[in-house]
């Protein structure tokens, strides 16, 4: 009801009432508003009457204040008096900065700008139509020592996004769309003729087309109807639409892909190193459909081993300048949601032509190494090859061989549904590769690499995509085997080009953020842990020791998450600064071109340089790197939202059960609780805890009871029950039941 009243009041103000000019009450001065008006027309001089008209002020008191403020601003040289009584903004004033808006859920924001060591606070009434992540020009004031600087948005230079997902509320002659995004502080007004096929209550994708100066809300139109709130496909498509990620390929792209000749040609084989007679196999998740990497193994006469890391040669099929390549670049990555994959490439390529399926000849791009018994690389070769995969393993099958040394895969492990036996050659190759991988991993850790084996939440889904159960994915030896050889290929390819000083696409990772590490230390100290800050090497060793110490404990997931968040984000760049987390001076992404466009760029550049090409334009590739990093971030956010959605959906069917949880966060409005058995996280609001009156103690990072002095803090175990499971907002609310004994 409140929402409808606000909407009708808004429309009455906008369309039915005549604006009455009134003085602005309790306004000490109009300096910031004057500067804003002058900044919006930097080449035009204004007098006090014109400024008063802009401010809709015509009373004597306000006009006198405007005249006074104009004189003060001119005296401080923030504006210029071009002729008696006429003023122009001083554009070169150091009080103007460009940067981005970071909205909070409280309808205020912070201005992020490299010129400031701390973020500039933007009050709600100074946002002036800026939205989250918009590029803006801001006038900064209140810069006195000891005071947090504040600012006002003068101009929105560039919108971060104009398309939003929300629920439509249709009235007789108009509609509003409200979003579930807490950082989107306004509804979107939709005129009647732009509602399209939407029905009241539908989830829709809308675009903002205009935001008139006197309008409280932006004006938009419905682009697409996504469905009814809470329905599975609606919510999944809403997640994709929220981040601007496509659900399907354009018809012309699919048609183009279908016409590609995917047959293996003798003429092409003749141009490649023929590896079809070398033992080769893949190890992937049991439900994988695209196999973009394979390993080959051969023992050499000198006692060393030839190990090939063979990667699908996507660049052979994906020709630059085609609509298929343009589409792949725009997507930049496959998106892995809980119930589906949104691929970077059409299925004819991703699941068939490029996929290294067993018992099929495939074109590959390979890194082949001669490796000694102690995993030392003696020789290396890079180039195009053709392979034949002799065996497809799931991780579970390879793990069984590693653990038992047995070549017969039992029914309960086999992905074929029946027991089968692999050859001694394949079994021995698997065991030797595992042995070498463990040596590589040990060396990497000794050099300062950080091991984040965070538990991944996975769901068992029925045929309709409904969650039947939750399980945790844990990396074992078979996962590490593949990981180490993929890392080896990525590192050596990057090192090969990097030492030639030619433009290349690197995967870089900066040192951790010290402020975040200090904040993390404050939290983990509650559990009795600490981090060594003395130097870069000590931090990595300390983090590894911490990861090992918390393994299997109730606080593991919380501390793993905090540690990951303290790290800088890895990204793509032509400026190589190394990879801190892996402790590599050179690192790139070479091994997954079916699902990552940067790997395609790496393949193309590597082949170009193998053909003695000159260094390419780094600015062109830096732009591409930035795009790929941004798309990766959007995909990660979509994947995270899909997991939250499925967790909420799963908990909807368990509303009558009690769950043991661990307090994973404490705020002034309540506590966050992570359920031990399924890692679902929800909120217990402070008013829901009935055994005492609790207040937030910032120093203890805890809730403290006023009467009993009892404490609820990070890591405490409590029992909870589902109060509300909101699929649209992807939020869980819990009832507090009792403390664990």
C-alpha positions as CSV (number, residue, x, y, z in Angstrom):
1,X,0.0,0.0,0.0
2,X,2.8,2.4,0.9
3,X,4.4,1.7,-2.4
4,X,1.2,2.6,-4.3
5,X,0.6,5.8,-2.3
6,X,4.2,6.9,-3.1
7,X,3.7,6.2,-6.8
8,X,0.4,8.2,-7.0
9,X,1.9,11.1,-5.0
10,X,4.8,11.1,-7.4
11,X,2.5,11.3,-10.5
12,X,0.3,13.9,-8.9
13,X,3.4,16.1,-8.3
14,X,4.7,15.5,-11.8
15,X,1.6,15.8,-14.0
16,X,-1.2,17.5,-12.0
17,X,0.2,20.1,-9.7
18,X,1.8,23.4,-10.5
19,X,5.2,24.0,-8.9
20,X,5.1,26.7,-6.2
21,X,8.4,28.4,-5.7
22,X,9.4,28.6,-2.1
23,X,12.6,29.5,-0.3
24,X,14.8,26.6,0.7
25,X,14.6,26.5,4.5
26,X,17.5,26.1,6.8
27,X,20.0,26.6,4.0
28,X,23.2,28.3,5.3
29,X,24.4,29.0,1.8
30,X,23.9,27.9,-1.8
31,X,27.6,27.6,-2.8
32,X,27.6,23.9,-3.9
33,X,24.3,24.5,-5.9
34,X,25.7,27.6,-7.5
35,X,28.9,25.8,-8.6
36,X,26.8,22.9,-9.9
37,X,24.6,25.3,-12.1
38,X,27.7,27.1,-13.4
39,X,29.5,23.7,-14.1
40,X,26.6,22.5,-16.2
41,X,27.1,25.4,-18.6
42,X,30.9,26.1,-18.2
43,X,31.0,28.5,-21.2
44,X,28.0,30.7,-20.1
45,X,28.1,33.5,-17.5
46,X,25.1,33.8,-15.1
47,X,23.9,36.7,-12.8
48,X,22.1,36.2,-9.5
49,X,18.6,36.4,-11.0
50,X,19.4,33.6,-13.5
51,X,20.8,31.4,-10.8
52,X,17.8,32.2,-8.6
53,X,15.5,31.1,-11.4
54,X,17.5,27.8,-11.8
55,X,17.1,27.2,-8.1
56,X,13.4,28.2,-8.3
57,X,13.9,30.9,-5.6
58,X,12.5,34.4,-5.9
59,X,12.2,35.6,-2.3
60,X,14.4,38.5,-1.2
61,X,16.2,36.5,1.5
62,X,17.3,33.7,-0.8
63,X,18.4,36.2,-3.5
64,X,20.5,38.1,-1.0
65,X,22.1,34.9,0.1
66,X,22.9,34.0,-3.6
67,X,24.5,37.4,-4.1
68,X,26.6,36.9,-0.9
69,X,27.7,33.4,-1.9
70,X,28.7,34.5,-5.4
71,X,31.0,37.1,-3.9
72,X,32.5,34.5,-1.6
73,X,33.1,32.0,-4.4
74,X,34.7,34.7,-6.6
75,X,36.9,35.8,-3.7
76,X,38.1,32.2,-3.2
77,X,38.7,32.0,-7.0
78,X,36.3,29.0,-7.4
79,X,34.3,31.1,-9.9
80,X,35.2,34.1,-12.1
81,X,33.4,37.4,-12.3
82,X,33.6,38.0,-16.1
83,X,31.8,41.4,-15.9
84,X,30.0,43.2,-13.1
85,X,27.4,40.8,-11.6
86,X,28.0,37.9,-14.1
87,X,29.9,34.8,-13.2
88,X,31.6,31.8,-14.9
89,X,32.8,28.6,-13.4
90,X,36.6,28.2,-13.1
91,X,36.9,24.9,-15.0
92,X,40.5,24.3,-13.9
93,X,39.5,24.4,-10.3
94,X,41.1,21.5,-8.3
95,X,37.8,20.8,-6.6
96,X,36.5,18.9,-9.7
97,X,37.3,15.2,-10.2
98,X,36.3,12.4,-12.4
99,X,35.7,8.9,-11.1
100,X,33.1,6.3,-10.4
101,X,30.1,6.0,-8.1
102,X,29.9,3.2,-5.6
103,X,26.4,3.0,-4.2
104,X,25.5,1.7,-0.8
105,X,22.2,0.0,0.2
106,X,21.4,3.1,2.2
107,X,20.9,5.4,-0.9
108,X,24.2,7.1,-0.3
109,X,27.3,6.6,-2.2
110,X,31.1,6.9,-2.3
111,X,33.1,8.5,-5.1
112,X,36.0,6.4,-6.1
113,X,38.9,8.4,-7.6
114,X,42.7,7.8,-7.7
115,X,43.3,11.4,-6.6
116,X,42.0,10.6,-3.1
117,X,43.5,8.2,-0.5
118,X,40.0,7.8,1.0
119,X,36.6,7.6,-0.7
120,X,34.6,10.8,-1.0
121,X,31.1,10.5,0.6
122,X,28.2,11.5,-1.6
123,X,24.9,12.2,0.4
124,X,21.6,11.1,-1.2
125,X,20.6,14.6,-2.2
126,X,23.9,15.1,-4.0
127,X,23.7,12.1,-6.3
128,X,21.8,14.1,-9.0
129,X,20.7,11.0,-10.9
130,X,24.0,9.1,-10.7
131,X,23.6,5.3,-10.4
132,X,26.0,2.6,-9.2
133,X,29.3,2.4,-11.1
134,X,28.5,5.4,-13.3
135,X,31.4,7.5,-14.5
136,X,30.9,11.0,-13.1
137,X,32.3,14.5,-12.5
138,X,32.1,15.5,-8.8
139,X,32.6,18.7,-7.0
140,X,34.5,17.9,-3.8
141,X,34.1,20.1,-0.7
142,X,34.5,19.7,3.1
143,X,38.2,18.9,2.8
144,X,39.3,20.2,6.1
145,X,41.8,18.2,8.1
146,X,40.3,15.4,10.1
147,X,37.0,15.6,8.1
148,X,35.9,13.0,5.5
149,X,35.6,14.8,2.2
150,X,32.2,15.1,0.7
151,X,31.1,15.8,-2.8
152,X,28.2,16.4,-5.2
153,X,27.8,14.9,-8.6
154,X,28.0,17.7,-11.2
155,X,27.7,15.5,-14.3
156,X,27.0,11.9,-15.2
157,X,29.7,11.4,-17.9
158,X,28.8,7.8,-18.8
159,X,26.2,5.3,-17.5
160,X,27.6,2.0,-16.3
161,X,24.4,0.3,-17.4
162,X,21.0,1.3,-18.7
163,X,19.3,-2.1,-18.6
164,X,17.7,-3.4,-15.4
165,X,15.7,-6.4,-14.3
166,X,12.7,-5.9,-12.0
167,X,9.0,-6.6,-11.3
168,X,6.5,-4.4,-13.1
169,X,3.6,-2.8,-11.3
170,X,1.0,-1.7,-13.9
171,X,-1.6,1.0,-13.2
172,X,-4.2,2.4,-15.6
173,X,-2.0,4.8,-17.5
174,X,1.5,4.0,-16.5
175,X,3.7,1.4,-14.7
176,X,6.7,1.3,-12.5
177,X,9.5,-1.3,-12.4
178,X,11.2,-2.0,-9.0
179,X,14.4,-3.9,-8.9
180,X,15.7,-6.3,-6.2
181,X,19.1,-4.7,-6.4
182,X,19.7,-2.9,-3.1
183,X,22.0,-0.4,-4.8
184,X,19.4,0.7,-7.3
185,X,17.7,3.4,-5.2
186,X,14.9,4.4,-7.7
187,X,12.0,2.8,-9.5
188,X,11.8,3.2,-13.3
189,X,8.7,4.9,-14.7
190,X,7.2,3.2,-17.8
191,X,4.7,5.1,-19.9
192,X,1.7,3.1,-21.0
193,X,2.8,2.9,-24.6
194,X,6.1,1.3,-23.6
195,X,4.8,-1.5,-21.4
196,X,4.8,-3.9,-24.4
197,X,3.5,-7.4,-23.7
198,X,4.2,-7.3,-19.9
199,X,1.4,-8.2,-17.5
200,X,1.2,-7.0,-13.9
201,X,3.7,-8.7,-11.6
202,X,5.9,-10.0,-14.5
203,X,9.7,-10.0,-14.2
204,X,10.9,-7.7,-17.0
205,X,14.0,-6.3,-18.6
206,X,13.8,-2.6,-19.0
207,X,16.0,0.1,-20.4
208,X,16.4,3.7,-19.1
209,X,15.8,6.1,-22.0
210,X,15.6,9.5,-20.3
211,X,15.7,11.1,-16.9
212,X,14.0,14.5,-17.1
213,X,15.4,17.2,-14.8
214,X,12.3,17.5,-12.6
215,X,11.4,13.8,-12.6
216,X,12.0,11.8,-9.4
217,X,12.5,8.6,-11.5
218,X,14.0,7.8,-14.8
219,X,11.8,7.0,-17.8
220,X,12.2,3.7,-19.5
221,X,10.6,1.0,-21.7
222,X,10.1,-2.8,-21.4
223,X,12.6,-4.7,-23.6
224,X,11.7,-8.2,-22.7
225,X,9.3,-10.2,-20.5
226,X,11.3,-12.8,-18.5
227,X,8.3,-14.5,-16.8
228,X,6.6,-14.8,-13.4
229,X,8.6,-14.2,-10.2
230,X,9.9,-17.3,-8.5
231,X,9.7,-19.6,-11.5
232,X,12.9,-21.4,-12.2
233,X,13.6,-20.3,-15.7
234,X,12.5,-16.8,-15.0
235,X,15.0,-16.3,-12.2
236,X,17.9,-17.9,-14.1
237,X,17.2,-15.7,-17.1
238,X,16.8,-12.7,-14.8
239,X,20.3,-13.3,-13.4
240,X,21.7,-13.4,-16.9
241,X,19.8,-10.3,-18.0
242,X,20.8,-8.4,-14.8
243,X,24.5,-8.7,-15.9
244,X,23.9,-8.2,-19.6
245,X,24.8,-11.8,-20.4
246,X,23.2,-13.5,-23.4
247,X,21.1,-16.6,-23.0
248,X,21.1,-17.6,-26.6
249,X,23.2,-17.1,-29.8
250,X,21.8,-14.9,-32.6
251,X,20.4,-17.0,-35.4
252,X,23.0,-15.8,-37.9
253,X,25.8,-16.9,-35.6
254,X,24.4,-20.4,-35.2
255,X,23.9,-20.6,-39.0
256,X,27.5,-19.5,-39.6
257,X,28.8,-22.1,-37.1
258,X,26.8,-24.9,-38.7
259,X,28.4,-24.2,-42.0
260,X,32.0,-24.6,-40.8
261,X,33.8,-27.6,-42.2
262,X,34.8,-29.5,-39.1
263,X,36.2,-32.6,-40.8
264,X,39.9,-33.6,-40.2
265,X,41.8,-33.1,-43.5
266,X,45.0,-34.9,-44.5
267,X,46.3,-31.6,-46.0
268,X,46.0,-29.9,-42.6
269,X,47.5,-32.9,-40.7
270,X,50.6,-32.5,-42.9
271,X,51.1,-29.0,-41.5
272,X,51.1,-30.3,-37.9
273,X,53.1,-32.4,-35.5
274,X,51.4,-35.8,-35.6
275,X,50.8,-37.1,-32.1
276,X,48.1,-39.6,-32.8
277,X,50.3,-42.6,-31.9
278,X,51.3,-41.2,-28.5
279,X,49.2,-42.3,-25.5
280,X,46.7,-39.5,-24.8
281,X,43.8,-39.2,-22.4
282,X,41.6,-36.5,-20.8
283,X,40.5,-36.1,-17.2
284,X,37.5,-33.9,-16.6
285,X,34.4,-33.6,-14.4
286,X,32.0,-36.5,-14.9
287,X,29.3,-34.2,-16.3
288,X,31.6,-32.3,-18.7
289,X,30.7,-32.0,-22.3
290,X,33.5,-29.8,-23.6
291,X,37.0,-31.4,-23.2
292,X,39.5,-28.6,-24.0
293,X,42.7,-30.2,-22.6
294,X,44.4,-33.6,-22.9
295,X,47.6,-35.1,-21.6
296,X,50.0,-37.4,-23.6
297,X,52.7,-39.5,-22.0
298,X,55.8,-41.2,-23.3
299,X,58.9,-42.6,-21.6
300,X,62.0,-41.6,-23.4
301,X,65.1,-43.8,-24.0
302,X,67.2,-41.4,-21.8
303,X,64.9,-42.1,-18.8
304,X,63.1,-38.8,-19.0
305,X,59.4,-38.3,-19.9
306,X,57.7,-36.5,-22.8
307,X,54.6,-34.9,-21.5
308,X,52.2,-33.2,-23.9
309,X,49.6,-30.7,-22.8
310,X,47.2,-30.6,-25.7
311,X,44.6,-27.9,-26.0
312,X,41.7,-27.7,-28.4
313,X,42.8,-25.6,-31.4
314,X,39.8,-23.2,-31.3
315,X,41.6,-20.5,-33.3
316,X,41.7,-22.9,-36.3
317,X,37.9,-22.7,-36.6
318,X,37.4,-19.2,-35.1
319,X,38.6,-16.9,-37.8
320,X,39.2,-13.3,-36.9
321,X,36.8,-10.8,-38.4
322,X,33.9,-13.2,-38.7
323,X,30.5,-12.8,-36.9
324,X,31.4,-15.9,-34.9
325,X,34.6,-14.4,-33.7
326,X,32.9,-11.1,-32.9
327,X,30.2,-12.9,-30.8
328,X,32.9,-15.0,-29.0
329,X,34.8,-11.8,-28.2
330,X,31.8,-10.0,-26.9
331,X,30.9,-12.9,-24.6
332,X,34.6,-13.4,-23.7
333,X,33.8,-16.3,-21.4
334,X,31.4,-19.2,-20.8
335,X,29.1,-18.7,-17.9
336,X,28.6,-21.6,-15.5
337,X,25.3,-21.4,-13.7
338,X,24.1,-24.0,-11.2
339,X,21.8,-25.8,-13.8
340,X,23.3,-24.9,-17.2
341,X,26.3,-23.6,-19.1
342,X,26.0,-20.5,-21.3
343,X,28.8,-21.2,-23.7
344,X,31.2,-18.8,-25.4
345,X,31.0,-20.8,-28.6
346,X,28.0,-22.5,-30.3
347,X,27.5,-26.2,-29.4
348,X,28.8,-27.5,-32.8
349,X,32.2,-26.2,-31.8
350,X,32.2,-26.3,-28.0
351,X,30.8,-29.8,-27.6
352,X,31.8,-31.4,-30.9
353,X,34.4,-30.1,-33.3
354,X,36.8,-28.6,-30.7
355,X,36.0,-31.0,-27.8
356,X,38.8,-33.6,-27.4
357,X,36.4,-36.5,-27.2
358,X,37.7,-40.1,-26.8
359,X,38.5,-42.2,-29.9
360,X,38.4,-39.2,-32.2
361,X,41.2,-37.3,-34.1
362,X,41.4,-33.6,-33.1
363,X,43.4,-30.5,-34.0
364,X,45.2,-29.2,-31.0
365,X,47.7,-26.5,-30.0
366,X,50.3,-28.1,-27.7
367,X,53.0,-27.5,-25.2
368,X,55.3,-30.5,-25.1
369,X,57.9,-30.9,-22.4
370,X,60.8,-33.3,-21.8
371,X,60.7,-33.7,-18.0
372,X,63.2,-35.4,-15.7
373,X,62.5,-37.8,-12.9
374,X,62.4,-34.8,-10.4
375,X,60.0,-32.9,-12.6
376,X,62.6,-30.5,-14.1
377,X,61.8,-29.2,-17.6
378,X,64.7,-30.2,-19.9
379,X,63.3,-29.2,-23.3
380,X,60.1,-27.6,-24.5
381,X,58.2,-27.3,-27.8
382,X,55.1,-25.2,-28.7
383,X,53.0,-25.6,-31.9
384,X,50.0,-27.1,-33.7
385,X,49.4,-30.8,-33.5
386,X,46.9,-33.5,-34.2
387,X,46.0,-36.0,-31.5
388,X,43.8,-39.1,-30.8
389,X,42.4,-39.4,-27.3
390,X,42.6,-43.1,-26.1
391,X,40.6,-42.6,-22.9
392,X,38.2,-40.3,-21.2
393,X,38.5,-40.2,-17.4
394,X,36.3,-38.5,-14.9
395,X,38.2,-37.1,-11.9
396,X,36.7,-39.8,-9.7
397,X,38.0,-42.6,-12.0
398,X,41.5,-41.2,-12.2
399,X,41.4,-40.7,-8.4
400,X,40.5,-44.3,-7.9
401,X,43.6,-45.4,-9.9
402,X,45.8,-43.0,-7.9
403,X,44.5,-44.2,-4.6
404,X,44.3,-48.0,-5.3
405,X,46.9,-48.5,-8.0
406,X,44.2,-50.7,-9.5
407,X,43.5,-50.7,-13.3
408,X,39.9,-52.0,-12.9
409,X,37.4,-49.2,-12.4
410,X,34.4,-50.5,-10.3
411,X,30.8,-49.8,-11.1
412,X,30.3,-47.2,-8.3
413,X,33.1,-45.1,-9.6
414,X,32.7,-45.7,-13.4
415,X,30.9,-43.0,-15.4
416,X,30.0,-45.7,-18.0
417,X,27.6,-47.4,-15.6
418,X,29.6,-50.6,-15.6
419,X,33.0,-51.9,-14.5
420,X,35.9,-51.7,-17.0
421,X,39.6,-52.2,-17.0
422,X,42.2,-49.7,-18.4
423,X,45.5,-50.9,-19.9
424,X,48.6,-51.1,-17.8
425,X,50.1,-48.4,-20.0
426,X,47.3,-45.9,-19.1
427,X,47.4,-46.9,-15.4
428,X,51.2,-46.5,-15.2
429,X,51.0,-43.1,-17.1
430,X,48.4,-41.9,-14.6
431,X,50.5,-42.9,-11.6
432,X,53.7,-41.3,-13.0
433,X,51.9,-38.1,-13.9
434,X,50.5,-37.9,-10.4
435,X,54.0,-38.4,-9.0
436,X,55.4,-35.6,-11.1
437,X,52.5,-33.3,-10.4
438,X,53.1,-33.7,-6.7
439,X,56.7,-32.6,-7.1
440,X,55.7,-29.6,-9.2
441,X,53.1,-28.6,-6.6
442,X,55.6,-29.0,-3.7
443,X,58.1,-26.7,-5.6
444,X,55.4,-24.2,-6.3
445,X,54.4,-24.0,-2.6
446,X,58.0,-23.7,-1.6
447,X,58.3,-20.7,-3.9
448,X,55.5,-18.9,-2.1
449,X,52.3,-20.0,-4.0
450,X,49.1,-19.8,-2.0
451,X,46.8,-22.8,-1.8
452,X,43.1,-22.0,-1.9
453,X,41.2,-25.2,-1.9
454,X,37.9,-23.6,-1.0
455,X,35.0,-25.9,-0.6
456,X,32.6,-25.5,-3.6
457,X,28.9,-26.0,-3.0
458,X,27.2,-28.1,-5.7
459,X,23.6,-29.3,-6.1
460,X,22.1,-32.6,-7.2
461,X,19.3,-31.5,-9.6
462,X,16.4,-33.4,-10.9
463,X,15.2,-33.4,-14.5
464,X,13.4,-30.1,-14.0
465,X,16.4,-28.5,-12.4
466,X,15.0,-28.6,-8.9
467,X,17.6,-29.1,-6.1
468,X,17.3,-32.6,-4.5
469,X,20.5,-32.3,-2.4
470,X,23.7,-30.5,-1.7
471,X,27.2,-31.8,-1.9
472,X,30.7,-30.3,-1.6
473,X,33.3,-30.4,-4.3
474,X,36.8,-31.0,-2.9
475,X,40.0,-31.0,-4.9
476,X,41.9,-34.3,-4.7
477,X,45.1,-35.7,-6.3
478,X,43.4,-36.2,-9.7
479,X,42.3,-32.5,-9.7
480,X,45.8,-31.4,-8.7
481,X,47.4,-33.6,-11.4
482,X,45.5,-31.7,-14.2
483,X,46.0,-28.4,-12.4
484,X,49.8,-28.7,-12.2
485,X,50.3,-29.6,-15.8
486,X,47.9,-26.8,-17.0
487,X,49.8,-24.4,-14.8
488,X,53.1,-25.6,-16.3
489,X,51.9,-25.0,-19.8
490,X,50.4,-21.6,-19.0
491,X,53.6,-20.5,-17.2
492,X,56.0,-21.7,-19.9
493,X,54.1,-20.2,-22.8
494,X,54.0,-16.8,-21.0
495,X,57.7,-17.1,-20.2
496,X,58.6,-18.0,-23.8
497,X,57.0,-14.8,-25.2
498,X,57.7,-12.6,-22.1
499,X,61.5,-13.1,-22.4
500,X,61.2,-11.9,-26.1
501,X,59.7,-8.6,-24.8
502,X,56.8,-8.9,-27.2
503,X,53.2,-7.8,-26.5
504,X,51.3,-10.7,-25.0
505,X,48.2,-11.4,-23.0
506,X,49.2,-12.2,-19.4
507,X,47.1,-13.3,-16.4
508,X,48.4,-11.1,-13.6
509,X,47.7,-11.0,-9.9
510,X,49.0,-8.2,-7.7
511,X,50.1,-8.4,-4.1
512,X,47.3,-8.6,-1.4
513,X,45.6,-5.5,-0.1
514,X,47.2,-4.8,3.2
515,X,44.1,-3.0,4.7
516,X,42.0,-6.1,3.9
517,X,44.6,-8.4,5.4
518,X,44.6,-6.2,8.6
519,X,40.8,-6.4,8.7
520,X,41.0,-10.2,8.2
521,X,43.5,-10.4,11.0
522,X,40.9,-8.7,13.3
523,X,38.3,-11.4,12.5
524,X,40.5,-14.5,12.6
525,X,42.0,-13.4,15.9
526,X,38.6,-14.2,17.4
527,X,39.4,-17.9,16.5
528,X,43.0,-17.7,17.7
529,X,44.8,-17.4,14.3
530,X,47.2,-14.8,13.0
531,X,49.0,-13.7,9.8
532,X,52.7,-12.8,9.6
533,X,53.0,-9.4,7.9
534,X,56.8,-9.1,7.9
535,X,57.2,-9.5,4.1
536,X,55.6,-10.9,1.0
537,X,57.0,-14.4,1.4
538,X,56.0,-14.5,5.1
539,X,52.4,-13.5,4.2
540,X,52.0,-16.4,1.6
541,X,53.6,-18.9,4.0
542,X,51.4,-17.7,6.8
543,X,48.2,-17.9,4.7
544,X,49.1,-21.4,3.6
545,X,49.6,-22.4,7.2
546,X,46.3,-20.8,8.1
547,X,44.5,-22.7,5.3
548,X,45.9,-26.0,6.5
549,X,45.1,-25.2,10.2
550,X,41.4,-24.4,9.5
551,X,40.9,-27.4,7.2
552,X,37.8,-29.3,8.4
553,X,36.9,-26.9,11.1
554,X,33.6,-25.1,11.5
555,X,35.1,-21.7,10.6
556,X,36.9,-23.0,7.5
557,X,34.5,-21.6,4.9
558,X,34.4,-18.2,6.6
559,X,38.2,-17.9,6.8
560,X,38.7,-19.3,3.3
561,X,36.3,-16.6,2.0
562,X,37.9,-13.8,4.0
563,X,41.4,-14.9,2.7
564,X,40.2,-14.9,-0.9
565,X,38.6,-11.5,-0.5
566,X,41.8,-10.1,0.9
567,X,43.6,-10.9,-2.3
568,X,43.8,-8.6,-5.3
569,X,41.7,-9.7,-8.2
570,X,43.5,-11.5,-11.0
571,X,43.0,-10.0,-14.4
572,X,44.2,-9.9,-18.0
573,X,46.8,-7.4,-19.1
574,X,49.7,-6.8,-21.5
575,X,51.6,-5.3,-18.6
576,X,53.2,-8.2,-16.9
577,X,53.6,-7.9,-13.1
578,X,53.6,-11.6,-12.4
579,X,51.1,-13.7,-10.5
580,X,51.4,-13.3,-6.8
581,X,49.0,-16.1,-5.8
582,X,50.8,-18.7,-8.0
583,X,54.3,-17.2,-7.3
584,X,55.1,-17.1,-11.0
585,X,57.0,-14.3,-12.8
586,X,55.2,-15.1,-16.0
587,X,51.7,-16.5,-16.4
588,X,49.1,-16.6,-19.0
589,X,45.9,-18.5,-19.9
590,X,46.6,-21.0,-22.7
591,X,44.6,-24.0,-21.7
592,X,40.9,-23.3,-22.0
593,X,40.1,-21.6,-25.4
594,X,36.6,-23.3,-25.6
595,X,35.4,-21.3,-22.6
596,X,37.8,-18.2,-22.5
597,X,38.5,-15.7,-25.2
598,X,41.9,-14.6,-23.7
599,X,43.2,-18.2,-24.4
600,X,42.1,-17.8,-28.0
601,X,44.1,-14.5,-28.2
602,X,47.1,-16.3,-26.6
603,X,47.0,-19.1,-29.2
604,X,46.9,-16.6,-32.1
605,X,49.7,-14.5,-30.7
606,X,51.8,-17.5,-29.9
607,X,51.4,-18.9,-33.5
608,X,52.1,-15.4,-34.9
609,X,55.4,-15.1,-32.9
610,X,56.4,-18.7,-33.7
611,X,56.1,-17.5,-37.3
612,X,58.6,-14.7,-36.4
613,X,56.0,-12.0,-36.4
614,X,56.9,-8.5,-35.0
615,X,55.4,-7.4,-31.7
616,X,51.8,-6.3,-32.0
617,X,50.2,-3.1,-30.8
618,X,49.9,-3.3,-27.0
619,X,47.2,-0.6,-26.7
620,X,44.8,-2.7,-28.9
621,X,45.4,-5.8,-26.8
622,X,45.2,-3.9,-23.5
623,X,41.7,-2.8,-24.5
624,X,40.8,-6.4,-25.3
625,X,42.2,-7.5,-22.0
626,X,40.1,-5.0,-20.1
627,X,37.0,-6.1,-21.9
628,X,37.7,-9.8,-21.1
629,X,38.4,-9.0,-17.4
630,X,35.2,-7.1,-17.1
631,X,33.2,-9.9,-18.7
632,X,34.8,-12.4,-16.4
633,X,33.7,-10.3,-13.4
634,X,30.1,-10.2,-14.7
635,X,30.1,-14.0,-15.3
636,X,31.5,-14.6,-11.8
637,X,28.8,-12.4,-10.2
638,X,26.1,-14.3,-12.2
639,X,27.5,-17.6,-11.2
640,X,27.5,-16.5,-7.5
641,X,23.9,-15.2,-7.8
642,X,22.7,-18.5,-9.3
643,X,24.2,-20.4,-6.4
644,X,22.5,-18.1,-3.9
645,X,19.2,-18.6,-5.8
646,X,19.5,-22.4,-5.7
647,X,20.4,-22.3,-2.0
648,X,17.3,-20.3,-1.3
649,X,15.3,-22.7,-3.5
650,X,16.7,-25.7,-1.6
651,X,15.9,-24.2,1.8
652,X,12.3,-23.4,0.7
653,X,11.7,-27.2,1.0
654,X,13.3,-27.4,4.4
655,X,11.4,-24.7,6.3
656,X,10.3,-27.0,9.1
657,X,13.8,-28.3,10.0
658,X,16.3,-27.2,12.6
659,X,19.8,-26.5,11.3
660,X,23.1,-26.1,13.1
661,X,24.8,-23.0,11.9
662,X,28.0,-20.9,12.5
663,X,27.8,-17.1,12.9
664,X,29.7,-15.9,9.8
665,X,29.0,-12.1,10.1
666,X,27.9,-9.6,12.8
667,X,26.3,-6.2,12.0
668,X,24.3,-3.6,13.8
669,X,21.1,-5.1,12.4
670,X,21.8,-8.8,13.1
671,X,23.9,-11.8,12.5
672,X,24.7,-13.8,9.4
673,X,24.6,-17.6,9.9
674,X,26.1,-20.2,7.6
675,X,24.5,-23.7,8.0
676,X,27.1,-26.3,8.6
677,X,25.5,-29.1,6.5
678,X,24.9,-27.2,3.3
679,X,26.8,-23.8,3.5
680,X,23.6,-21.8,2.9
681,X,23.8,-18.4,4.6
682,X,21.0,-16.3,5.9
683,X,20.3,-13.4,8.3
684,X,18.9,-13.5,11.9
685,X,17.7,-10.0,12.5
686,X,18.6,-8.5,15.9
687,X,14.9,-8.1,16.9
688,X,14.4,-11.8,16.3
689,X,16.7,-12.8,19.2
690,X,14.3,-12.8,22.1
691,X,16.3,-14.0,25.1
692,X,17.8,-10.5,25.7
693,X,18.0,-7.0,24.3
694,X,21.1,-7.0,22.1
695,X,23.3,-4.2,20.8
696,X,26.2,-4.3,18.3
697,X,29.6,-3.9,19.9
698,X,31.9,-2.8,17.1
699,X,35.1,-3.4,19.0
700,X,34.2,-7.0,19.9
701,X,32.5,-7.5,16.5
702,X,29.7,-9.1,18.4
703,X,26.1,-8.7,19.7
704,X,26.0,-8.1,23.5
705,X,23.0,-8.7,25.7
706,X,22.0,-5.7,27.8
707,X,20.8,-7.8,30.8
708,X,22.9,-11.0,30.7
709,X,26.0,-9.6,29.0
710,X,25.9,-12.7,26.9
711,X,27.8,-12.5,23.6
712,X,27.0,-13.7,20.1
713,X,30.2,-13.5,18.0
714,X,31.9,-14.9,14.9
715,X,32.3,-18.7,15.0
716,X,29.6,-19.3,17.6
717,X,27.4,-22.2,16.8
718,X,23.6,-21.7,17.0
719,X,20.5,-23.5,15.9
720,X,18.2,-21.8,13.4
721,X,15.1,-22.4,11.3
722,X,14.0,-20.8,8.0
723,X,11.7,-17.8,8.5
724,X,11.6,-16.6,4.9
725,X,13.1,-17.7,1.6
726,X,12.9,-14.9,-1.0
727,X,13.8,-16.3,-4.4
728,X,13.5,-12.9,-6.1
729,X,15.9,-11.2,-3.7
730,X,17.9,-14.4,-3.2
731,X,17.8,-13.9,0.5
732,X,17.3,-16.2,3.5
733,X,16.0,-15.0,6.8
734,X,16.3,-17.3,9.9
735,X,14.6,-17.7,13.2
736,X,17.0,-17.8,16.1
737,X,16.2,-21.0,18.1
738,X,19.0,-21.5,20.7
739,X,22.7,-21.6,21.2
740,X,24.5,-24.9,20.6
741,X,25.7,-26.6,23.8
